[in-house]
Amino acid sequence: KLKAIFFRYDIDFIPPWCEKKILKGRLIKKRNIIIQQDPFETNRSIDFIMVSFQAPAKRDKTRRNKNLIGLVLFCVVYALVSVVSDTPQNITTSRFLRSEGNDAENSKRAIAMISFGESAAKSTLVERAVLSIRRRGKFDGQVVLITDAPEERYDGAFDENVIVMQSKDEDMKIGYFYDEAMKYKRYKTLIPQYFDSEPDLDEIEHIYYMDIDMMMGAPFQSLVNGLDEKYGTESIPSDGNDKIFMFSDPLSATYVVNSGFIALDREKSRRCLESWRKEMDANPGFPKDQLSLNEVFEKSGEDENYGCEIVPMEHENYLRYTVNESFM
């Protein structure tokens, strides 16, 4: 049986019944949706998969357009329900708040996300991510969103355990980076500082960052347990180097890790995040934040006193990315 902890959608709306087909591992051939079956040993406790929705390769433009239109039509019913109607009011009802795991431990954990720019504010990506956290992730703890959207954008959209924090303009460095998206990605390195400014987050010790275009497909507790057991994500020695944990990037030989998901110890990650931010600021021409991470990874390997360690995690055991060659 296929299990998924995170999967990405490149289409802004996917109906719940479509999600069920994904989680059952079905392949919907006519809509060009590829669902990769679990390739791992059945006796492993955690085997996860990444599911992507993409158009065919550019060389077949007619087929690509035809399938993309088909996928849009395939999900049009949900679009009418969730986009035209006000679905954010419906995603926080109590039936989704089925926490799984130790409540005392979950009270020390939080999930963080950032959402910037007009396009993100107009989309329902954040609402969809929170819905997946509550419903399929079965996590009812603190979720923190850092955003530049107007305050009224998310008014009444979430339950009381979702904290929406307004970004500070001085953290953005407007006009500094060659790629404007980098001014947004810089906020990933400032997450602990934003947590420090909110008294309701004083008890949080462990922070899990996820991009807003990611969704949970299985209990969050399973991921937490698996990562800590294998990598010690919640067991960093107080007298050792700071660490940040990210999945390796299987889609690019250029990048050591992918920054779409980050496991952070609130205190024992700060030197790494500061080093990452310094590399961003020192290289404003970098088009990707992963290039700055490459610099930190290289320097930390050369200097044992660097004080930071980036830990690449094996994506095969937890997360599977689909690639163009996978599509039929």
matplotlib code that plots the C-alpha trace (Angstrom):
import matplotlib.pyplot as plt

x = [0.0, 1.3, 1.9, 2.8, 4.0, 4.5, 3.5, 3.6, 0.9, 1.7, -2.0, -3.7, -6.7, -7.0, -10.3, -10.4, -11.6, -8.6, -6.4, -7.9, -6.8, -3.3, -3.1, -4.4, -1.6, -3.8, -2.4, -4.8, -3.3, -5.6, -4.9, -1.1, -0.9, 1.8, 1.5, 4.7, 4.1, 6.0, 9.4, 10.7, 10.7, 7.3, 8.7, 10.0, 8.0, 8.2, 8.1, 6.9, 6.4, 6.3, 3.6, 3.8, 1.3, 3.0, 2.5, 4.4, 7.7, 7.9, 8.7, 5.1, 3.4, 0.0, -0.1, 1.0, -1.7, -4.3, -3.4, -3.2, -6.6, -7.9, -6.4, -8.1, -11.4, -10.8, -10.7, -13.2, -15.9, -13.5, -12.4, -15.9, -16.4, -13.0, -12.1, -15.4, -16.9, -15.1, -13.5, -11.0, -13.9, -14.4, -10.9, -10.6, -13.6, -13.1, -13.5, -10.0, -8.3, -7.4, -4.0, -1.7, 1.2, 2.2, 0.4, 3.3, 5.8, 3.7, 3.3, 7.1, 6.8, 5.6, 5.3, 6.5, 5.7, 6.4, 4.1, 5.1, 4.0, 0.7, 0.4, 0.8, -1.7, -4.3, -3.9, -5.3, -1.9, -1.6, -5.2, -4.6, -1.3, -3.0, -5.9, -3.5, -1.6, -4.8, -6.6, -4.0, -1.1, -3.3, -1.3, -3.2, -0.2, 1.1, 1.4, 3.1, 2.8, 5.2, 3.7, 3.6, 0.0, -2.5, -3.6, -7.2, -6.1, -6.1, -8.7, -10.9, -9.3, -7.7, -8.2, -6.7, -3.5, -2.4, -0.4, -0.1, 2.9, 3.5, 7.0, 9.3, 10.3, 13.9, 14.3, 13.4, 16.3, 14.2, 16.1, 19.2, 19.0, 19.3, 16.4, 13.6, 12.4, 15.5, 14.3, 11.4, 13.5, 15.7, 12.9, 13.6, 16.8, 14.9, 12.3, 13.7, 13.8, 10.2, 9.3, 11.1, 8.8, 5.7, 5.1, 2.7, 5.6, 7.9, 7.5, 8.4, 11.7, 11.5, 10.5, 9.6, 9.6, 7.6, 7.0, 3.4, 3.0, 3.6, 0.9, 1.0, -0.3, 0.2, 0.5, 3.2, 4.2, 5.5, 7.9, 9.1, 9.8, 11.5, 13.8, 14.8, 15.5, 17.7, 19.3, 18.7, 16.7, 15.4, 18.5, 21.3, 24.0, 24.0, 27.8, 28.2, 27.8, 24.5, 22.6, 19.9, 18.4, 17.1, 16.4, 18.9, 17.9, 17.4, 16.4, 19.7, 23.4, 24.1, 22.5, 23.5, 20.0, 16.6, 15.2, 11.5, 11.5, 13.8, 14.0, 15.2, 16.1, 15.0, 18.3, 20.8, 20.1, 20.8, 24.5, 23.6, 20.7, 22.9, 25.7, 23.1, 21.8, 25.3, 26.0, 22.8, 23.7, 27.3, 26.1, 23.1, 23.5, 22.6, 19.2, 18.6, 18.9, 20.3, 23.5, 24.1, 23.5, 26.2, 28.6, 27.8, 28.0, 31.5, 32.9, 31.6, 33.3, 36.6, 36.6, 35.8, 35.3, 32.7, 30.0, 27.4, 26.6, 24.0, 22.7, 21.4, 18.7, 18.0, 14.9, 14.3, 13.1, 10.7, 10.0, 9.9, 10.1, 8.7, 10.8, 9.8, 11.0, 8.4, 5.5, 3.7]
y = [0.0, 3.4, 5.9, 9.5, 12.0, 14.9, 15.3, 18.4, 19.5, 21.8, 22.5, 24.7, 22.6, 18.8, 17.3, 15.2, 12.1, 12.6, 12.6, 9.2, 7.8, 9.1, 7.5, 4.2, 4.2, 4.3, 5.5, 7.8, 7.3, 9.5, 12.6, 12.2, 11.7, 9.4, 7.7, 5.7, 2.6, 2.1, 0.7, -0.2, -3.2, -3.8, -4.4, -0.9, 1.2, 4.4, 4.5, 7.7, 9.0, 12.3, 12.8, 15.5, 16.7, 18.0, 18.4, 16.2, 17.2, 20.3, 18.3, 17.2, 20.6, 19.5, 16.5, 18.7, 21.3, 18.6, 16.8, 20.0, 21.1, 17.6, 17.9, 21.2, 19.9, 16.8, 19.0, 21.7, 20.6, 21.0, 24.4, 25.7, 24.5, 25.5, 28.6, 30.3, 29.4, 30.3, 27.0, 28.5, 28.7, 24.9, 23.6, 24.2, 22.3, 20.1, 16.8, 17.3, 17.9, 14.3, 14.6, 11.6, 11.2, 12.3, 15.6, 16.7, 16.2, 17.8, 20.9, 21.4, 21.1, 23.6, 23.6, 26.8, 28.1, 31.3, 32.9, 36.0, 37.8, 38.6, 35.3, 33.3, 35.5, 35.0, 31.3, 28.8, 27.1, 27.9, 26.8, 23.6, 22.9, 23.6, 21.3, 18.5, 19.0, 18.8, 16.1, 13.7, 14.8, 14.5, 17.3, 19.8, 21.7, 25.1, 26.1, 29.4, 31.4, 34.3, 36.4, 39.8, 39.5, 42.0, 41.1, 40.6, 38.0, 35.1, 36.5, 33.7, 31.2, 28.9, 27.4, 29.0, 27.0, 28.7, 31.9, 34.4, 36.7, 39.8, 40.0, 42.9, 45.0, 45.3, 41.5, 41.5, 43.5, 44.8, 45.3, 43.6, 40.2, 39.5, 37.1, 38.8, 35.5, 35.3, 38.2, 35.9, 32.8, 34.7, 34.5, 30.8, 31.7, 34.0, 31.6, 31.2, 35.0, 35.3, 32.6, 34.5, 37.5, 35.5, 34.6, 31.8, 30.0, 30.1, 26.4, 25.3, 23.4, 21.8, 23.5, 21.8, 24.0, 23.1, 25.0, 26.0, 23.9, 20.7, 18.6, 15.9, 12.6, 10.6, 11.2, 13.8, 11.9, 9.1, 11.4, 13.0, 9.5, 8.2, 11.2, 11.4, 7.7, 7.8, 11.3, 12.6, 15.6, 16.1, 14.8, 17.3, 17.4, 20.8, 20.9, 20.0, 21.8, 23.4, 21.3, 21.7, 18.7, 18.7, 16.0, 15.5, 16.9, 14.0, 16.2, 18.2, 17.2, 20.8, 21.1, 19.1, 19.5, 20.8, 23.5, 22.7, 20.8, 21.6, 20.1, 22.6, 22.6, 26.0, 26.8, 24.4, 25.6, 29.3, 29.3, 27.3, 29.6, 32.6, 31.2, 30.4, 34.0, 35.4, 33.4, 34.7, 38.2, 37.7, 36.3, 38.4, 36.9, 33.4, 32.4, 29.6, 29.4, 26.0, 27.5, 29.3, 26.1, 24.5, 27.1, 26.5, 22.7, 23.1, 25.5, 23.4, 20.4, 22.2, 23.9, 21.7, 24.9, 26.3, 25.5, 24.3, 21.0, 20.6, 17.0, 15.6, 13.0, 10.2, 11.0, 7.4, 6.3, 9.2, 11.0, 10.2, 12.9, 12.0, 13.1, 13.7, 10.2, 8.8, 10.1, 8.0]
z = [0.0, -1.0, 1.8, 1.5, 4.0, 1.5, -2.1, -4.3, -6.7, -9.6, -10.1, -7.5, -7.0, -6.6, -5.3, -2.1, -4.1, -6.4, -3.3, -2.3, -5.6, -5.0, -1.6, -3.0, -5.5, -8.6, -12.0, -13.9, -17.3, -19.4, -17.3, -17.4, -13.6, -12.6, -9.2, -8.3, -6.3, -3.1, -4.3, -0.8, 1.4, 2.9, 6.4, 6.7, 9.1, 7.1, 3.3, 1.8, -1.7, -3.5, -6.1, -8.8, -11.4, -14.5, -18.2, -20.7, -22.1, -24.2, -27.4, -27.5, -27.2, -28.5, -26.1, -23.2, -23.8, -24.3, -21.1, -19.1, -20.2, -19.4, -15.8, -15.3, -16.5, -14.3, -11.2, -12.2, -9.8, -6.9, -8.3, -8.2, -4.6, -3.1, -5.1, -6.0, -2.6, 0.6, 1.5, 4.0, 6.5, 6.1, 6.5, 10.2, 11.5, 14.5, 12.6, 11.2, 14.5, 15.3, 16.9, 16.7, 19.0, 22.5, 23.3, 25.6, 22.9, 20.2, 22.4, 21.8, 18.0, 15.4, 11.7, 9.9, 6.5, 4.5, 1.9, 0.0, -3.1, -4.7, -6.5, -3.3, -1.5, -4.2, -4.2, -1.7, -1.3, 2.4, 3.2, 1.4, 3.2, 6.6, 5.7, 4.9, 8.2, 10.2, 8.2, 6.9, 9.1, 12.2, 13.9, 15.9, 17.3, 16.3, 12.7, 12.0, 8.8, 8.0, 5.2, 3.6, 2.7, 4.1, 7.6, 6.5, 3.9, 6.4, 9.0, 10.1, 7.8, 10.4, 13.9, 17.0, 16.7, 13.5, 14.0, 11.1, 11.5, 9.4, 7.9, 8.7, 5.7, 6.9, 6.6, 2.9, 1.3, -1.5, -4.8, -3.4, -5.1, -8.8, -8.5, -6.6, -5.2, -3.1, -0.9, 0.1, 0.6, 3.0, 5.6, 5.9, 7.8, 10.2, 11.4, 15.0, 15.4, 14.4, 16.9, 19.6, 19.0, 19.8, 23.5, 22.5, 20.9, 24.0, 24.6, 21.1, 20.8, 17.4, 14.2, 10.9, 7.9, 4.8, 1.5, 1.1, -2.1, -0.1, 1.5, 4.2, 3.2, 6.4, 10.2, 10.9, 14.0, 11.8, 10.0, 13.3, 14.8, 11.7, 11.2, 14.9, 15.0, 11.9, 12.0, 15.6, 14.4, 18.0, 19.8, 19.0, 21.7, 23.5, 23.3, 19.6, 16.3, 15.3, 12.7, 10.1, 8.4, 4.8, 2.2, -0.6, -4.0, -6.5, -9.3, -9.5, -9.3, -8.5, -5.2, -2.1, -0.5, -1.2, 1.1, 0.7, 4.0, 6.9, 10.4, 12.9, 16.6, 17.7, 19.5, 17.8, 14.3, 14.6, 13.5, 10.4, 9.5, 10.1, 7.9, 5.2, 5.4, 5.2, 2.1, 0.5, 1.3, 0.0, -3.3, -4.5, -8.0, -6.8, -8.4, -5.9, -2.1, -2.5, -4.0, -0.7, 1.1, -1.0, 0.2, 3.8, 3.3, 1.6, 4.2, 7.2, 5.7, 5.4, 8.9, 11.9, 13.9, 11.6, 14.1, 11.7, 10.0, 7.2, 7.3, 4.0, 4.6, 2.2, 0.3, -0.8, 2.6, 3.2, 0.0, -3.7, -6.4, -9.8, -12.8, -16.5, -17.4, -15.1, -17.1, -19.7]

ax = plt.figure().add_subplot(projection="3d")
ax.plot(x, y, z, "-o")
ax.set_aspect("equal")
plt.show()
